[in-house]
Amino acid sequence: MRARELINFNGTPGKYNSITDVDDVEVGHSTIINGNGKLIVGKGPIRTGVTVIFPRGKSNPHLPVFAAYDVLNGNGEMTGTIWVEESGFLETPIAITNTHSVGVVRDSLIQWIMNNNNFKETRFSLPVIAETYDGVLNDINGHHVKQEHVLEAILNANQFPVYEGNIGGGTGMICHQFKGGIGTSSRQININDNTYTVGTLVQANYGKRERLTINGLNVGKALLTQFPEINSNYIPGDGSIIVIIATNAPLLPHQLKKLAKRSSLGIGNVGGIGANGSGDIFLAFSTSNIHAFSRKNISDIQMISNDMIDPLLQSVIESTEESIVNSLFAAETMTGINNNKVYELPINRLKELLN
């Protein structure tokens, strides 16, 4: 069940209500679940993974896209963003994983890029790798994400509906003290008789129960049972959220920066505040202007006027909000290290509240 089956969200979604509704965007996951019981560092239990996003699909991974990033609270990491900000381009796929696996995922993606004939002119690579912390459920210091898992996520990448919840990088994540993880959504809008799509993908791992808001209703204050059962250090509300925004609208980097900023408003609609212990980091890219990047030639590009951009900004807010709620709807109760247990969102009880 996806959230839209129960909730009347604003806006019109694309075919799959997914980031993969945007031209050429592909998403793949690799999920690692193994072991139960007491934590033994290096042996598990393991509840983690990696998610990979290809802005132009695996057939054209070497063609850069205009991009920009933004931060609400910076207790987190998204590598490669300094060069995105400086150049205005995203030149690699994006990967999302757990906090302590950023290095191995980065190295593995670089090796895949250097071994890929499509990148034959590439001398160096600064890939974008983002993270959120899954150490409440996962043996995060055991470094269980390996190169093989990055390659598996790449192999699995496609344009079909994106699996959500306990999957890929979102496997061990917690959202508003319910089980969280990966979620996605999309919107279609018209500007000057042109139809454009905005899609978002989140890795949701943030927030306190008391602030959880769905469909404008503060349901968190009424959902006072099934709090996480944690037998190790745990600070409710700490965590992070990564938001990746894709669109086929012809936007330049300064305009994509505007889109990235609006993720914060979508998060706020669900009850996020950008807490001190949270890394809230967002990246937006456009699949339009396919020939914009050139090392030698002057490029001709198109752009939407700033005066016409508001529907795109609204779409980011709406799809970010729905993506987060979709991650909660899809996620299932999970037991991890030291028998720590995080419960899924009680959909039937939520339905009663919304009615």
C-alpha positions, 0 to 999 in steps of 0.5 A, a space after each residue: 500500500 502506498 500513501 496515496 491510496 489513503 491520503 489525498 495529496 496535492 498535485 498530479 503524479 507521474 505514471 509511477 509516482 516515482 523519481 523514475 518518471 523523469 526522463 532516463 532516470 534509473 534507480 537500483 538497490 542492494 540490500 544486506 540483511 543477515 544475523 540476529 541478536 547481540 552486536 558483534 562488530 564485524 559479524 553483525 547483525 547487518 541491516 544496511 545497503 546502498 542505493 544508486 541513481 543514474 540521472 541519464 540512465 546506465 546507457 548515458 552515465 557519462 553525460 553530465 547534468 546541470 545540478 545544485 545542492 542545498 543544506 538545511 542542517 549539516 550534520 551529515 555528508 554528501 561528497 562531491 558537492 563542492 565541485 557541483 557548486 563550482 562547476 554547475 554540473 553533476 558528472 557521475 551517478 549518485 549513491 546513498 548508503 550508511 554513514 560509515 560506508 561512504 568511503 567504500 561506496 565512493 571508491 567502488 563507484 570511481 573504479 566502476 567509472 574508470 572501468 566503463 568505456 563511456 567515461 574514456 575521457 575522464 581523468 578523475 572523478 568526484 562522485 556524489 555519495 550521501 549518507 544517513 546513520 543506521 547504527 541503531 539497527 545495523 553493525 555500522 562499524 563492521 563495514 559490511 557494504 562492499 564493492 560487490 554491493 555497489 555493483 549489484 545496485 548498479 546492475 539492478 538500476 532501471 526505470 521501473 517503479 522504485 522499491 521503497 522502505 527497508 531497501 538499499 541504503 534505507 534498509 536500517 533507517 528510522 523516521 519519526 521513531 517508526 521504521 523509515 527508509 527509501 521513499 519516492 514520488 513525482 509531480 507533473 505540471 504544465 508551463 506554457 503548454 509544455 508538460 514537465 515532471 519533477 521527481 524526488 527520492 528520499 532516504 528518511 532517517 530523522 524526526 521525533 514521533 510527537 511532530 509527525 504530521 500527515 495530511 496536515 494532521 499531527 498524528 504523532 501525538 496520537 500514535 503513542 504506542 510501539 515506540 522503538 525498543 532500543 537496548 543501546 545508545 539512542 537519541 530520538 530525533 537524531 538522524 538525517 534525510 537525503 533528498 534527490 530531486 530530478 526534473 526534465 524542465 530546462 533549468 540552470 544551476 541557480 534555478 536548481 538551487 531553488 528547487 533543492 531549497 524547497 525540500 526543507 518545506 516538504 520535510 517541515 510539512 511532515 514534522 521535520 525541524 532540521 534538528 542539530 543531530 540531523 544531516 538534511 542535504 538535498 541535490 537537484 538536477 535537470 535531465 534537459 539540455 543534454 548537450 550542455 556540457 562540452 570541454 571545447 565548444 560553446 553550448 546552446 542551452 534553454 532555460 525556463 524564466 525565473 518568473 515561471 518557476 513557481 509550479 516547479 518549486 511547489 512540485 518539489 514541496 509536494 513530492 518531498 512530503 509524499 516521498 517521506 510518507 511513502 517511505 513510512 507506508 512501505 517500511 516494515 517492522 525490523 529487529 536489528 543489533 542487540 534485538 533493537 526493534 523499530 515498528 512500522 507505521 500502524 496504517 489501520 490506526 492512522 486511517 482511523 485518525 485521518 477519518 
